């Protein structure tokens, strides 16, 4: 939901300006997210641990339990947000690119849900830069979807800052869905570690190079 409240009003008031800002935000984040993913893949390649995938499964299960409220702990994170004041200093289009680069790094801002950490662990465990880059790139594209879709929603609020909280009114439901996604990730990691679908998965990854 990053910066939805800041960018969405432009979709109604200045559609062309909003388009430039949304594109800049998305593309810049794609660059930083893919770069981080490739770096994680290189780290995994350097570690070359045969048991790395086995660590992904318990991590996903623990984080799923956290999302469902069964256990409670803080995620390791950089407890800060990107600077919305950049819009006043650099204009919305340039600030949007800066926001995208910053948030796309993943580790540079707050981590609200545990799914991101599982993706990080998976990128390291597989140990292939192409896989890591694509994995985090797709994650970033998913994060940008609210920015692109919310202008089409009917929203009666006045202040832009109210929009994210209005969308996340069902936060508990969302957290449950995140928990289910984490269980799915645990299942995928288990299958890969057992080498059941690994042949065609790694063949696909190799084709991306």
Secondary structure, DSSP 8 states (H G I E B T S, - for coil): -TTHHHHHHHHHH-HHHHHHHHHHHHHHHHHHHHHHHHHHHHHHHHH--TTHHHHHHHHHHHHHHHHTTSS------------TTHHHHH-HHHHHHHHHHHHHTSSSS---STHHHHHHHHHHHHT-HHHHHHHHHHHHHHHHHHHHHGGGS----SSTTHHHHHHGGGHHHHHHHHHHHHHHHHHHHHHHHTTSSHHHHHHHHHHT-
